[in-house]
């Protein structure tokens, strides 16, 4: 259903912010904090 998490980052306000990304094989509802 979900892939292994991918560790990546995004650039915001001059800083790189780390984040984890999971990809779903089909649409699903999720809650994030």
C-alpha positions as CSV (number, residue, x, y, z in Angstrom):
1,X,0.0,0.0,0.0
2,X,2.7,2.5,0.9
3,X,6.3,2.6,-0.3
4,X,9.3,2.8,2.0
5,X,9.8,6.4,3.2
6,X,12.1,8.6,1.1
7,X,14.3,11.1,3.0
8,X,14.5,14.4,1.1
9,X,14.3,18.1,1.9
10,X,12.7,21.3,0.8
11,X,14.3,24.8,0.6
12,X,12.4,27.4,2.6
13,X,13.5,30.8,3.9
14,X,17.2,30.1,3.1
15,X,17.2,26.7,4.9
16,X,16.9,23.1,3.9
17,X,14.1,21.4,5.8
18,X,14.3,17.6,6.0
19,X,11.1,15.6,5.4
20,X,10.0,12.0,4.8
21,X,7.8,11.1,1.8
22,X,5.6,8.0,1.5
23,X,3.9,7.2,-1.8
24,X,0.6,5.4,-1.9
25,X,-0.3,3.0,-4.7
26,X,-3.9,4.4,-4.7
27,X,-5.6,7.5,-3.3
28,X,-6.1,7.4,0.5
29,X,-6.9,9.8,3.3
30,X,-4.1,10.8,5.6
31,X,-3.5,13.2,8.5
32,X,-0.1,14.9,9.0
33,X,1.4,17.0,11.8
